[in-house]
């Protein structure tokens, strides 16, 4: 499956089967969108509603304008310290395992990007915000930092991932529906072609001769229109316009070389 969600979270998780599992690494690098509910006035040790309360404060003086002005600070490149209650490993041990034993370790900050952050509603002390961010962004850490900057504490009370890359919640199916379709032997109407959702990767179409070369793992000539382009890879389709391979450019030799080949993609 394509990523994880915190226990209190819900929403989009791309799930791959068959040949599609070999494309998950490219899908996981895409941006994420969230709808988050944050409660001011209460901090917890896990930064969410499942943790122990560490601080409480009055929030009656905080208005919508205060929050809107504060959120402007989070747009763009953001440096975050991952929460102790996370699956990141330190010396081979997951941080949340250490945290449950009362052990706190230093975590180096990580740089992520917030493309947009919007206050959807505020009914003191509860605010709802919509976030479009890069991979690796911790909404729980955002909630905690908002509380610190407002000097009242805060924690995440609800989280819904509304999109993962181009996969939106409107296209998604409940897990129960997926299981039912599989058990009935008719999952086709819930399956999507992952190549349709790798829109950030260039596409090239191969001749019959190029198709035969790529199928056997051999290189092909880099076409002139790509010789000066700064790209890392391309989706290659055969003469029948069926997906065949992921190619990477070798600019020194002006050739494409196969990174992953899918000779039986449609099966």
N, C-alpha and C positions, 0 to 999 in steps of 0.2 A: 504494500500500500504506500501511497505517497504522503508520508509525514504522519504526525501524531497531533492529538489535541489534549489539552489538560482535562482532567476528569469532570470539571464543572462546565466545560465548553461543549458546544455542538456545532454542526455545520459541515462544510465541504471537506471531504478527503478523497482524492482520486484513487481508485483501486484498479490495478492492472492485472490482466491474465494473459497467459501464453506469451507470444512474442512481444507484447506490449510492455512486459516487465523490464525489458532491456532498454526502454526509453524513459523509465521513471527518473533516472538521474538528471535528465534534461528538464523534465516537468517540475521537479522539486525546486529548481532554481528560480522559478517564477515568483511574481509578487503575490501578496496575500491581502485580502480585505476583511475587516472585522467590524462588528457592531458590539461595542463594549458598554457594560453598565458598571459604573464606579460609584461607591458610596463614600462620601467625605465624613470626617469626624471619627473614624475608627481605623487604626492600623493593626495588621496581623503579622505574625512571623513568616507566613507563607505568601504574603501580599494578596491573598484572596480570602473568600469567606470560610474556607475550610481550616484556616489556621487559628492559633491562639491570639487573643487580643493583647496587643502590646502598648496601645495608646488610645486615649479617647479625648476629644476636644469639642468645643462648641463651634458650630458652623453658621450660626444665624446671621453673621455679618458678611458672609460670602455671597455675592450676587452673580448673575449671568455674565455681566460685563467683565468681572474679574477673571472668570474662567476662560472666556473667549480670548482675552488678552494673553493669558498664560499659555494657552494652547499654541499660540503663534511661535513660541520658543521651541516647539518640538518638530516643526516642519523642516525638512532637509536632512542633511547628514547628522545622525544622532549617535552619541557614544553611550552605550548601556553596559552596566555591570549585571551579568546574569544572576537571577535569584539563587539562593542556596537550595531552595526546593525546586530543582530542575534535574533533567536527565544527563546534563553535561558531566563528563568524567574528570576526576582529579587523581592522578597516579593510579588509574585503572578502576577507581571507585566512583559510583554515581553520587553527585552532590547531595541528592535528597536522602540517600542512605546515611551519609555523614551527618546531615542536618538533624535527622531523627535521633542520632546519638548525642546531639548537643555539640557537635564539632563544626566549627566555622573555619573555612579556608579562604585564602585570598583568591579572587577571581579577576583575571585581566578583563578590562573593558572590551566590548565588541562594537564595531562600527556598523550601523545599519542605516537605512534611508526611509524616511517618512515622506511619501509623495503628497499626501493630503491628510488633514485631520480636521474634523468638523464636529462642532457641538450640535447634536440633534435635539436635545431637550435637557432642561435642568429644573428639577423639583426638589429643592433643598431637603435633604443632603444628597439626593441621587442625581447623577448626571449620566447621559448616554452620548457616546461619541462614535463617529464613524472614522475608521483608519484605513488608509491604503499604504502598505509598507513593503519593504523588501523581506526576503527570507531571513529568519533568525531574530526578528523583532519580538521582544517580550512585552505583551500588553500588561501583564502583572507588574512588571518593573515600572512601566509608565504610570500605572495607578498609584504605586507607592511614591514615585517621584512627584506626582501632582500633589499628593498629600503633604509631602515635605516642603514643597515650595509655597503651599498655602498655609503652612504651619498649623495644620489641623489633623494631619494623618488621613489616609484613604486606603481602600482596598477594592479589589475587583470582585464584583458580586455575580456577574453573568458575562458570558462571552460567546459570540456566534461568529464563526467564519463564514462570510457570505460569498467569498470567491477564492480560488486558488489558481493563479494564472488566469487562463480563459475559461476555466471550469467555474460556472456560477451555481448558486444554490437553486436557481429556477430550473436548471437542467438536472439537478441531483435527484436521487431516489432514496427513500428510507431503506435502511438495512433489511427490514422485514420484507420489503417489496423485492429487493435483490434476491434474497434467499428463496422467496416464493417462486420467482421466475426461473431460477436455476433448478429447483426441485421439479418444476413442471416441464423442464427441458426446453424452455422457450425464452432464452435471455436476450435474443437479438435486438429487441426493441429498447433495451436499456444500455446497449453497448455503443460506445462512441469510438471514432477513429482518432487515436492520439495524435496523428500527424496533422490533423486539422487544428490542433491546439498548441502547436509549436510554431506559432506565427512569427516569432522573432528570429527564426533560423531560415536562411536563404534556401530556395528550392532550385534544383537543376533537373533537366530532363535529358536522358541518355539515348544515344543511338543504339541500334541493335548490337553493333560491334562493342560499344562501350559497356553495354549491359552484360555481355558475355565475359568481358575482362573483369568487371567488378565482382560478378558472381563467383569468380575463382580467386578473388582476393588480390587481383593485380591493379596496378596504377593506370590512370588515364590522363591524357593531356589536360592541363588547366586552360579552359577557354579564355580568350582575350579579355572578355568583359569582367572576369574575376581576377586577372593577373595583378591588378593594382588595388584591389579591394581589401580592406582590413577585416577579414572575417575568419572565424575559427572553425566553422564547419558548415555543411549544407546537407539538406535532405535530397537524396537522389531517387528519381523515379525512372522506371524503365520505359521502353518504347510503347508499352501498353498503358502507361501512366499509373502503374502500380508501384507502391513504395518498395524500394529495393535496399537502400543502404544509407548510412551516415558516412559522409566523406569529409576529410580534412585536407586543407591545402598545404602543399610543400612549395613555398615560394622560391626556394633555392633551385629546385628542378622544374618548376612550373608544372607541377602535377597534382592531381587529386589522389589520395590514397584512402582505402576503405578502413574506417574505424570499427564499424559494425555492419554486417551484411545480413539481410533477411530474405533469402531466396524463396521462402515459402510463406511470405507475409500474410496472405489471405487465408491460409489454412488455420 
